[in-house]
Amino acid sequence: MEHRSGMETDPFLSSWALRDQKCIWHPFTQAQTAAPPISILKSKGAYLYAESGKGYLDAISSWWVNLHGHAHPYIAEEITKQAKELEHVLFAGFTHPQAIILAERLLSILPNGYSRVFYSDNGSTAVEVALKMAFQVVGNGKKILSFQDAYHGDTFGAMAAAGKTHYNRPFWPYLFSVHSIPPPLPGRESESWRAFEAAICTGEIAAFIFEPLIQGSGGMRPHCGKTLSRMIKACQTQGMITIADEVMTGFGRTGPLFASSSLDVTPDLICLSKGITGGFIPLGATVAKEFLFEAFLSPDATRAFLHGHSYTANPLVCAAANASLDLLLQSGCREARAMIESEHRQFQKKWEKHPKLIRCDVVGTILAIEYRLDGASYYHPLKQRLIEFFQDKGILLRPLGNVLYVLPPYCIVRDELQTIYSTIAMTLEEWQ
Ligand SMILES: Cc1ncc(COP(=O)(O)O)c(C=O)c1O
């Protein structure tokens, strides 16, 4: 049957959602029990518009990628212009202005000390690249050190680096082993430090990977930047490579442009993705200090960094990233981030002591609340109840188990934030 004409009269048969269910396999979705997906046909600002005409306020920036609002006309225009000039060229033996300009600009806004940008396709590949660089330089059969409840992506190296979590359970037998230590959560800094010292004393650690200041998928949990800085310093003194996974925290989410600039010391590698293109097209970047780049220099071709993707540094992607940077670096964007943080803090002040909450944290533009719950887990039914409740109210929120977080695009306005807060308040005040 032809479904493409859009001429069917049966509303179900003409539904994109129904057609989707016959041909699409969705990420992190149990197809047997999941509700049909909501088909989105248009977007503008902080809103996504469904086939039904209903608008959804995107309070999580569509998995944390969108920075300046959906379908931003300036980014769309810059991609279009680039598409008419050069759509793609392989990136070994060739280069192009958008990639060079983007690298120069990233290096100029990152903390001092970085000099090389290696492009890849997404957050997981940005992490894979960092791990491979570290292994090739100092690996020697040694292990990765990482925080418990980390998340670094879904490719094998990225999964392994996070340790064994509920996100990667079916693959546990195939993951390389890592050394996992508790992150320096508030009040647990010394426990974390002791575990860190014990790990590095083994002499088994090649590299330390971490999400700076706040763990994202692990439950939007902030941790202590001072303790993390001490850890980075200790690793560097002993020749271990330090890797900041800023895939979620980068491009202003924690307030400053990068969470790493809040640390007392600069990690050796920084992984970037998600917001890098303003949420338009996927791109990964692994930014390195010069000593790492130099470690690969040799007359021997096989000592080069043997990694590359077909679409490395695609010009359209780089054009999107350059356009997004134009918007990000305007003072209005910094003010918008400060406004979001200040509104979050007012919410925090009002609700943090609520008996239904274990915690209410604000880190820059990120607000996270944790519901008090018996038997809390990522798959607890509360998660689905919250998703459906907010969807019904026209708000896109997607909790991590019993942790509900707001991580909005920077174009969101006060009234929209207030709508989100008052709807969250209903779950605290009115729900049984
Ligand atoms: C900290 C962190 N690293 C890596 C990734 C993987 O990024 P991607 O989904 O683009 O592969 C994510 C995704 O959520 C992330 O939050």
The ligand as an ORCA input file, in Angstrom:
! r2SCAN-3c Opt
* xyz 0 1
  C      28.744     12.813     28.730
  C      28.375     12.135     27.448
  N      29.347     11.595     26.689
  C      29.077     10.989     25.523
  C      27.781     10.882     25.072
  C      27.495     10.198     23.768
  O      27.122     11.131     22.809
  P      26.340     10.651     21.490
  O      24.972     10.264     21.932
  O      26.346     11.845     20.601
  O      27.114      9.520     20.924
  C      26.738     11.410     25.827
  C      25.348     11.294     25.385
  O      24.397     11.534     26.094
  C      27.044     12.056     27.045
  O      26.083     12.590     27.820
*
